[in-house]
């Protein structure tokens, strides 16, 4: 037969459910990131140069690339890993990786001699990131009227964006602070 529940038991159940429900939400509210999709793109700067990673030289720079080099695609075809986030943030959280020869390298930022630098390290991008990570950038449209181009803000230091700086004949990939309300073309990246 049917078990008759007393009002007291029902209330206990409801409280228990409520507890779980809250816990579930508490857990969700941390900045957990879960990989949602991966785009395969080349990254171009404002001069239409392609970002090329050369792990052997420990350098990433925007270069003029011939069609032939483009075919071989070494160090210039990026995987942009888009993460789902539980907290709506300033832009979509993304991580970058690139294939060179038969190895995969991911982009990260590190402090060196008091300065933030962009590095490429051998390894895969994780499927899930429990909290903060030095591989996550927020993808934002470059300007409100230019939705085709983007800028990428470093998640652990707000106001710092991927950009390039001229170093001799190199246009090296760097992290650069954006001064308020300025439009900095060196941060403009097209996918």
C-alpha positions as CSV (number, residue, x, y, z in Angstrom):
1,X,0.0,0.0,0.0
2,X,0.9,3.7,-0.1
3,X,3.0,5.0,2.7
4,X,1.3,8.0,4.3
5,X,3.8,10.7,5.2
6,X,3.3,13.0,8.1
7,X,3.6,16.7,7.6
8,X,6.8,16.6,9.7
9,X,8.5,14.2,7.4
10,X,7.6,16.1,4.3
11,X,9.1,19.3,5.8
12,X,12.3,17.5,6.6
13,X,12.5,16.3,3.0
14,X,11.9,19.8,1.7
15,X,14.6,21.3,3.9
16,X,17.1,18.6,2.8
17,X,16.3,19.4,-0.9
18,X,16.7,23.0,-0.2
19,X,20.1,22.4,1.3
20,X,21.3,20.4,-1.7
21,X,19.9,23.0,-4.0
22,X,21.8,25.8,-2.3
23,X,25.0,23.7,-2.2
24,X,24.6,23.1,-5.9
25,X,24.4,26.8,-6.5
26,X,27.2,27.7,-4.2
27,X,29.4,25.3,-6.2
28,X,28.3,26.9,-9.4
29,X,29.2,30.4,-8.4
30,X,32.9,29.9,-8.3
31,X,34.6,30.9,-11.6
32,X,34.7,27.3,-12.9
33,X,35.3,27.2,-16.6
34,X,34.3,24.3,-18.8
35,X,35.5,23.9,-22.4
36,X,32.5,24.4,-24.8
37,X,33.9,24.6,-28.3
38,X,37.2,25.0,-30.2
39,X,37.7,27.3,-33.2
40,X,40.5,26.9,-35.6
41,X,41.8,30.2,-36.8
42,X,44.9,32.2,-37.8
43,X,45.4,35.4,-35.8
44,X,46.0,38.6,-37.8
45,X,47.1,42.0,-36.6
46,X,46.1,45.4,-38.0
47,X,48.8,45.0,-40.7
48,X,47.3,41.7,-41.8
49,X,50.3,39.8,-40.6
50,X,49.9,36.4,-39.1
51,X,50.9,35.4,-35.6
52,X,53.6,32.8,-35.8
53,X,54.9,30.8,-32.8
54,X,58.5,29.6,-32.9
55,X,59.0,27.5,-29.7
56,X,62.6,26.7,-30.6
57,X,63.4,30.5,-30.4
58,X,60.9,31.1,-27.6
59,X,59.2,33.8,-29.6
60,X,55.8,34.6,-31.0
61,X,55.5,37.4,-33.5
62,X,53.3,38.8,-36.3
63,X,54.9,38.1,-39.6
64,X,54.2,38.5,-43.3
65,X,53.5,35.0,-44.4
66,X,53.6,33.7,-48.0
67,X,50.9,31.4,-49.3
68,X,53.3,28.6,-49.4
69,X,54.2,29.0,-45.7
70,X,50.5,29.4,-45.0
71,X,49.9,25.9,-46.5
72,X,52.4,24.3,-44.3
73,X,50.8,26.2,-41.4
74,X,53.6,25.6,-38.9
75,X,53.0,27.5,-35.7
76,X,50.3,29.7,-37.2
77,X,47.1,27.7,-37.0
78,X,45.6,28.3,-33.6
79,X,43.0,26.5,-31.7
80,X,40.9,28.9,-29.7
81,X,39.3,27.0,-26.9
82,X,36.1,28.7,-25.7
83,X,35.0,28.1,-22.2
84,X,31.6,28.2,-20.7
85,X,31.6,30.2,-17.5
86,X,29.2,30.2,-14.6
87,X,29.7,33.9,-13.9
88,X,29.0,36.3,-16.7
89,X,32.3,38.0,-17.3
90,X,33.7,40.8,-19.4
91,X,33.9,38.8,-22.6
92,X,34.2,35.1,-23.4
93,X,36.9,33.2,-21.7
94,X,39.3,31.6,-24.2
95,X,42.6,29.8,-24.2
96,X,45.0,29.5,-27.2
97,X,47.0,26.5,-28.4
98,X,49.0,25.9,-31.5
99,X,50.6,22.9,-33.2
100,X,54.2,23.1,-34.2
101,X,55.6,19.9,-35.8
102,X,53.8,17.2,-33.9
103,X,53.6,19.0,-30.6
104,X,51.0,21.2,-29.0
105,X,51.8,24.4,-27.2
106,X,49.5,26.5,-25.1
107,X,49.7,30.3,-24.5
108,X,50.2,31.5,-21.0
109,X,51.4,34.6,-19.2
110,X,54.1,34.7,-16.6
111,X,55.9,37.4,-14.6
112,X,59.5,37.7,-15.5
113,X,61.8,40.3,-13.9
114,X,58.7,42.2,-12.7
115,X,57.1,42.2,-16.2
116,X,54.3,40.1,-17.6
117,X,55.4,38.1,-20.6
118,X,53.5,35.8,-23.0
119,X,54.9,32.3,-23.2
120,X,54.1,29.1,-25.2
121,X,54.5,25.9,-23.2
122,X,54.3,22.4,-24.4
123,X,51.1,20.6,-23.4
124,X,47.4,20.6,-23.8
125,X,44.7,23.0,-22.7
126,X,42.6,21.5,-19.8
127,X,39.0,20.7,-20.4
128,X,38.0,22.3,-17.1
129,X,39.6,25.0,-15.1
130,X,38.5,25.2,-11.5
131,X,39.3,28.8,-10.8
132,X,41.8,31.4,-12.0
133,X,44.2,30.5,-14.7
134,X,47.2,32.1,-16.4
135,X,46.0,30.7,-19.8
136,X,42.6,32.4,-19.9
137,X,41.9,35.6,-21.8
138,X,38.6,37.4,-22.2
139,X,37.7,37.9,-25.9
140,X,36.0,41.3,-26.4
141,X,35.0,43.1,-29.6
142,X,37.7,45.6,-30.5
143,X,35.3,48.6,-30.6
144,X,31.6,48.7,-30.6
145,X,31.5,49.6,-34.3
146,X,34.1,47.0,-35.3
147,X,32.6,43.6,-34.4
148,X,34.9,41.7,-36.8
149,X,38.1,42.3,-34.8
150,X,38.8,41.5,-31.2
151,X,41.1,42.3,-28.3
152,X,42.0,39.7,-25.7
153,X,42.3,40.8,-22.0
154,X,44.4,38.7,-19.7
155,X,42.1,37.2,-17.1
156,X,44.4,37.6,-14.1
157,X,45.4,41.2,-14.7
158,X,42.5,43.3,-15.9
159,X,43.4,46.1,-18.3
160,X,46.3,44.1,-19.8
161,X,45.8,42.9,-23.4
162,X,47.6,40.8,-26.0
163,X,49.3,43.2,-28.4
164,X,52.4,43.5,-30.5
165,X,55.4,45.7,-30.1
166,X,58.1,46.4,-32.7
167,X,61.5,45.1,-31.7
168,X,63.9,45.6,-34.5
169,X,62.2,43.9,-37.5
170,X,60.0,41.8,-35.2
171,X,56.5,42.5,-34.2
172,X,56.5,40.6,-31.0
173,X,53.5,39.3,-29.1
174,X,53.3,41.0,-25.7
175,X,50.9,41.9,-22.9
176,X,50.2,45.6,-22.8
177,X,48.3,47.9,-20.5
178,X,45.4,49.7,-22.1
179,X,45.1,53.3,-20.9
180,X,41.5,54.3,-20.2
181,X,39.3,55.0,-23.3
182,X,42.2,54.6,-25.7
183,X,41.9,52.7,-28.9
184,X,45.1,50.9,-29.4
185,X,45.6,49.4,-32.8
186,X,48.4,47.1,-31.7
187,X,45.8,45.1,-29.7
188,X,43.5,44.6,-32.7
189,X,43.3,41.0,-33.6
190,X,41.2,39.5,-36.4
191,X,40.3,35.8,-36.5
